[in-house]
């Protein structure tokens, strides 16, 4: 190919550039998998983002329960990454290569982020900041919930189907838990209120300092925070389709989607950074670790939120000892727990009669049910973040065919001052 240099002067007016990023990725359900990364420069404006994708799952066990597919696009500023050397790179008069002067380069190839040995894994660093800010609750970090075997270290995301389990709390972390475990009358209200405040504090979503200021009535634009900005979010829910295998006649089920979507909302980039795309797949799921409904334990006046208790929300908390309540046979002392009976009224509950409590993993996967430990290892987190082994049981061949497969492209229209000075010869045929 012949290279010719364009000698024209740099443009004085902003011009459009139209990069197109293709992708072909595999991911596990309930994981945040990056599929696209594009650098952006200060002073540029994103005018248009459009993407197309074709998505199909490996064969799945359940033929009627639907799955949700989501795409997220974020702008991550260099300053969001929290590493001083990255910002200093832009004002270094010696133009020193970070790879020669720091230890931020990767020591081996990383398949999950398409990172080559010796380079800086910008996608992983951006992904970590995004997951910390958007996919974790207060006090949690990306590293707390990751895959360990398949595409190892990919962040696992929350199930996101709000239920009364959202506020279930081990008795051991409640203040004076043992002293109020039998709270039944007005004499216990002060201590019960302390427990309620503790539970409410534990259940708060991520609150930044800027969120605190907003709560006081002070306007703080999102873009002024030191956190990634969500540019766009697209989602679609679909039900499985059945296919017949030629030659064997076997019927298998899979989910598939086609996306052709975008946004034309302009966004001005104040700092150098990255646009990154993250794909998430969330099947509708049930819990096999529940023995029954929470409504069956609305057995006292306070469980029904009587009008004379409206100013005392703490009275909706209810204590359950091991071997009691809808969690079923909890056999260790660490499984004493508290439940907010109001949550069932607000978020609902599941109802199923197809898989018995504590069923085997194979049976669980057949009905899109997630099985969790029921002994001392069970924690509140088990009800928010599915385990990798349980995720794979949703598929017909969990030992090998457990992927969501995607192919597509992201097309951008960005206005700035970049033009091509080293174009090759262009074919017009």
N, C-alpha and C positions, 0 to 999 in steps of 0.2 A: 504494500500500500504506500502511495506517495503522500508525504506530509507537506503541507504548505503553511507557512506562517502568515497570519493576517497582520498587516502593518498598520491598520487603522488605529487611531487613538482610542483609549478607553471611552466608553459611552458616558456622556454627561447627564443623560436622562435615564430614568429607570426603564428597563426592558423586561419582558417576560421570559422565563425559562420553563421548559415543560419536561421535567424528568419523569421517567416511567420505571417503576420498581416492580419486578416480577417476584413471585414467591411460590414455593411448593414446600409445605411443612406437614409434619405429623405432630399430633399432640394427644395427651390423655385428657379425658373429661375432668373437669374441676381443676384445671391447671391454667396458669397465665403464661401463654407461649408467645414470644415475640415473632413477628413474621415480616417486619419491614422496618428499616432504619434509614433516615435521610438527614444529612447535615443541612442546617439553615444558618444564614449569616445575619448579623445585626443590620437593621435598616431594610430588610426584605419584608414583603407582605405575601402571605398565602391567600390567593384569590379563589382557588378552587381545589378541592380534593375529591377525587372520584376513584372508586375501586370496584372491581368485579372479582368474584370468587365462586368456585364450585367446590362443595364440601360433601363428603360422604363418610359414613362410619364403617368400620369393619362390622361383620355380622353381629347383631346383638340378640340377647336371649328373649327379651320381652317384645311382643309384637304390637302392643296397644298404647304403651305409656310414652308420652311425648318428650322431646328434647328441645332445649333452647340454645341457640347459637348467638354469640355476641362478638362484636368487633369494637375495640376502643383505640382511639388515636390521641396521643399526647404530645405536647411540646415540652421538652426538658431542656432547660437552660444549663449551660456549663456550670453556673454558680449553684444550681440545684444539687449537683453531685457532692458538694461539700468537701472538695479536695483542693486545697490552695494551689498546688502545682498546676492544676488544669487552668485556673484563671491566670496565673503568672505566665503561662505559655504565650499569651497574646501580647505581652509587653516585654518579652525577653529580647534585648538588643542583639544577643548572640545567636538567636534562632536555634537554641539547643534542642535536640530531639528528646522528647520525654522518655523514649525507650532506652536511650543511652544514659539518662540521668536519674531515673526513678525505677521502682520495682513494680510498676502498675501493669506491665505487659504480661500476657498469659504464658504459662510454661508449657502448654500443650494445646492441641486443637480441641475446640469445644463444639460438638455437633449441635447442641440444643440452641445455641445462639449464633451458629455459623461463624465462629471466630477462629482465625488461623493463629497458630503458635507464634509468639513474638509480638503480636499486636495488642492494643488495648481493647478489651471487650466492652466497648461503649454500650452495646445493647444490654448486657447484663447489669452494668452500673445504672443505666436508665431504668431498667425493669425493677431493680431493687428499690429505687426511690419511689417509683410509682406504686408498687405493691405496699410499701410501708405507709404511704399516704392514703391510698384508695381501697386497698383490699385487706387491711388489718385493723383490728380494734385497738383501742388504747391499751398500751402496755405490751402489745405484740409486735414482732418484727418479721420480716420476710423469712429469715432463717428458721423460724419456729416451725413452719409447716412446708416441707418440700418433699419431692419424690426422692427416693433413694436408689432405685434400680433402673427404671426406664427414664431416659432423658434426665438423668440424675441431677438434682438440685433445681429442678423447675418448681417455682412456687405453686403450692396448692391454694385454691381460693375457697371461699365459704360457699355453703350450699345455697344460702340466700332465700330460703323459704321460711319466713318468720313463723315461729310457733311459740307455744308456752315454754319450750326448752331454751329459748334465748336467754332467759334469766335464771335458769337452774343453777344453784350454787352449793358447793360442798359446805357442810356445816362447819368444817374446820377453819374456813376463812371468814366466817361471820363473827362479829364481836360478841363475846359472852354467849356463844351459841348454846353451850350446854345449859346455861342458866335460864334460857328462854325457850328451850325446845318444846316445852309444853304450854306455851303462851295461849291462854284461853280467855282471860278476863282483863278488865281495865287496869288492874294492878300491874300488868306486864307491859303496858303501852309505852312507857319511857324507854325501856330496854329494847322493845320491839322497834321503836322508831330509830334507834341507833343502828339496828341491823338493817332497816330499810334504807337509811342513808348510805350505809356501806354498800349495799347491793346496787343502789342507784349509781353510786360513784363507779363501781366496777363495770356497770353496763353502759357507761357513756361511750359514745362513738368518739373517734379521734377529735380532739379539740386543740387547735393551735392557739398561740397567743393572739393571732389576728381574729380567730373565732371569738375569743374572750372579749376583745375590743368591740366586735360587732354586737355581742350580747349587751354591751353597755350603750348601744345606739350610735357608735362611731363607724362611719363608712370607711372600710378598707377594701379596695378592689382586689379581686383574686390575683390579678397579674402582679401585684406588688408583694406577694408572698414569696418566700424562698421554697417553692414547691412546684412540681410539674403542673401543667395546665391541661385539662381535658379539652381537646379540640372537637371531638365528635364521638358519638356512640351509636351503634346500630345493632339491632337484635331482631331475631325471628324465631318463632316457635313452630315446630313441625311434629307430625306423628310418623312413626315408622312405616315403611313400605315393604311389602312382601314380594319376594322373587322366587322363582323356581329354577333350581340348578339343572341345566341341560344334561341329560344322560342319567342322572340319579333320581330326578323328580323331587329332591329334597327342597323344602321351603325354608328360606332364611329371611330375616328381617334386617333392615338397616335404615338409618336416617340420612336424608340428603337435603341440601339447601343450595340455592343459587342467589347470590347477592349482586346487585347492580345499583349501588347507592353512593352518595357523596354529599358534600356540603359546599356551598358557595359563600358562606359567611367569612368575610375578610378577617385575617388576623395578622397584626404587625409584630414582627420579631425584634425585640429590643436588644437581645443578647445572642451571641453565637450559641448554638445548641443542636438539638436533634428533634425531628419528628419520628415517633416510633409507633408502630401498630402492635396491638396485643389481641390475640384471639382466645376466647374462653367458650367452653361448651359445658352447659349444665343440664344433665338429664333431670326430669322430674323424679324425685326419690321419696321413699318412705323409710321408716326406721323399724328394723327388726328387733332392736333393743328395748322396745316398749311392750309391756304386757297388756296395756289397755288404755282407756281414755282418761284424761284428767278430770273430765266432768263427773265421772263416777265417784270422785272424792270431794265433791262439793257437799259436805255433810254437816256443816255448821252455819250459823247465821253470817259470820264474817266472810265466809266463802262466797256469799251471794251479794256482797257489797251493798248492804242496806243503806238507806238514805241518811240515817243518823251517823254513819261512819264516813260520809263523803269527805270530810276534812281530815280524815286520818287514813291516808292511803297505805300506811304500814300494816293495817289490819288484814290486808289481802294476802300477806305472806303466810305460808303454811309449811310447817316442819314435817318431814317424813323420816322415820327411822329406817335402818336396813330391813330388807324383806317386806317393805310396805310401799304403797303408792303405785302409780302407773309404770314406774321403772322396773317393777317386778322384783325378782329375787336378787337383792343386793346383799352380798354375804359378808362384807367387811365393814368395820366401824367407820372407815374413811368415806363410806358411801351414805352416811347421814346427809340429807340435803334439804334445801329450801326451794319452794316454788311460789311464784306470784300467781295466785288463782285468777287475777284479773286478766292475765295474758291470754288465756283461752278465749275470753270474750272479745279481745281485740284482734287476735291473730288466727284463731281457729285451732283445729286439731286434726289429726289423721284418723281414718277409720279403715281397717282392713281385716279380712277374715280368711286370708289365703296362705299366710306363712306364720307358723307358731313362733312364740317368743324364743329367742336364742336358737334360731334355726341354723343349719349348717351354711357356710358361705355359698355353696353352690345353689341351694334353695333361695337364699337371699338375693343373689344376682338375678335369678330367673324373674323376680317380680320387682326389679329396680329398688331393692331394699338394701340399706347400708347397715352392716352389723358392726357393733362396737363392743369393746370389753365391758364386762359387767362386774369385774372384781375391783381390786384396789387400784388398778391402772386407769380406770375410767375417770375422766375429768370433764369439766364443762366444755373444754375445747373439742372433745370427741363429737359433740353434737353440731359443731360448726364446720369442721374441716374433715372431710372423708379421708380415710386411709388409702394408700396406693393399692394395697391388695384388694380392698373392697371395691374400688373403682374398676379394676380389671374384671371382677366377677360379673359385671354388667354385660360382658361380651360372650359370644358363643364359644370362642376359643381363648379363654383368659390367659393361657400360657404363652401365646404368641401373637394373636390378632386382636389388639385392644386399642387401636388408634382411631382418631378422627383425622381424616386426610383432606388436605386443602390445596388448591391450585388457583392462582389468580394474579392480579397486578394492582398496583396503586399508582394512579396518575396524578401529578401535581401541576398546578399553575402558580408560579411564584414570581413576583415582580421584584427586581433588584437591578444590579449593575453587572451581572456576570454574562459574558458572551464567550463563544468558542473561538480561541485564537489558533488552534492547531487542528483544524478540520482535515480529515482525510478526503480523498477524491470521492465525490458523491455520484452514485449510479442513478441514472434516470430511467432505467429500463424496468 
